Amino acid sequence: MPSESVLFKVKGFQEFEDLLLQIRDDFGVKDAKNILKTAVKDAMTPVLLTAKSLVAVDTGALRASLRIEARSPNRRDKNSRYVLDTDTIIGTVTTAPGNVLARRSFYNLHNKKSKIKQVGIPSDARANVQEHGSYKMAAHPFLRPALESQGANAASSLGEKLGKRLEQYRSKHMTK
């Protein structure tokens, strides 16, 4: 089966880049990254909601562990063909790491097979198995279809979300 590709068209990229430079100059590097991270998380929300709706429910723990992560790319990320050296922030829909999952309590997760209440889970490696399959189980992708259906929406709304976050930050910090 041939692999499908997704194409995103970005209009006004030069204006967007100019806006990022203005944010850095007006607010500083740390504040600019925080504003951008928050805007990326807001823009990725439709992808997260779609991914949660596509997860096959067993106990509900996988759905509950999904979250949006916005951060600076590390060396491993930059080795990916999807992340460029010039990228400032990357946004992903992923599962929470094991140490976060262990702190959370997952009660009443629709596990009708057993009467035991589940409290925390050490890891959520089943996301990878559900997305890609294994030798025992067929793949039931939920992340890729969510990104393919909502990616253009997330990319187009990023500018709007960034403007909203800038105004909130400006009104909070510039009036003092």
Summary of the structure (lengths in Angstrom):
residues: 176
radius of gyration: 18.9
end to end distance: 59.1
largest distance: 60.2
contacts: 423
relative contact order: 0.17
helix: 53%
strand: 7%
